[in-house]
């Protein structure tokens, strides 16, 4: 398994199931494979890693049209090795960022507390490049619904608030020759299934009947959060 993968160290899920505990794991230990898709801008031009904004998150639908993900270019390297843990006790380590400066990461933009997420009308999820009042630090993903904050440079581990586990992650690839970015898989497909079931009615209204479940293929449009949502909360 290469450094782009999250490495499963040990698992606590089986014990919880045997004990009759209802669990909602965010990670499955290995990546769920989906189509390799190129990240492109609103006009269909390939995104270049070196040209990404570092002041705002981008949004793209992956692995399905209705599952919003954040693409973030951090101000510095996101090194591999951060120790993470789900709320069920499953431990794993962060693979690090991609790109020439190893500073580009992507996560499912769905809070692991109650699944708040970006919508066309607005978003309580966002990326604070500057100082966050909630986290009392800069360069964090925040969910203003219940003041949760996540560290995108360390596998999106939970920092504050009611979220008790990291955000699910997108596996990225970077083509050094072209400086282009690709999404190739997702950790936490179980969380995606739950999200799609919970918000089925709302997603049908936003994307069209059944269209929210269309899988990304070939390329996927990637836009700034300020273009995706009419307004985004800051906290």
Secondary structure, DSSP 8 states (H G I E B T S, - for coil): --TTS-EEEE--HHHHHHTT-----S--SS-EEEEEEEEE-TTS-B-BGGG--SSS-EEEE-SBTTSEEEEEE-SS---TT-EEE-TT--EEE----BTTTT-EEEEE-B-TTT--B--SS-BSEEEEEEEETTTTEEEEEEETTTTEEEEGGGTTEEEESS--S---EEEEEEETTTTEEEEEEEE-HHHHHHHHHHTHHHHHHHH-TTGGG-B--SEEEEEEHHHHSS-B---
